[in-house]
């Protein structure tokens, strides 16, 4: 069921504390942690603690939680002292989504070209 922890989800396991992560920020509804394969000097993932497959599913089911994720992305950027950054939500395998728990990538600390990869 949407919103419920999934036994086979890597990020649900990080939320539960059964898989370690380098946590940057945590609120009642969100968790932010460093990416294990950073693509920029700052590469932090911001996730809702509730399980939703992708950004579209989260936005449709829980707009307030969607706003929490976006607010936390800004808070990460502020704490990391990023004057500019990119926030990326990959949706679907063709876009590079490999973990089926919505997550925003906060990327910064270097120039980011356009168009992206």
PyMOL commands that set and color helices and strands:
alter all, ss='L'
color gray80, all
select helices_A, chain A and resi 10-16+55-61+63-79+93-95
alter helices_A, ss='H'
color red, helices_A
select strands_A, chain A and resi 23-26+30-34+42-48+85-88+103-108
alter strands_A, ss='S'
color yellow, strands_A
deselect
rebuild
show_as cartoon
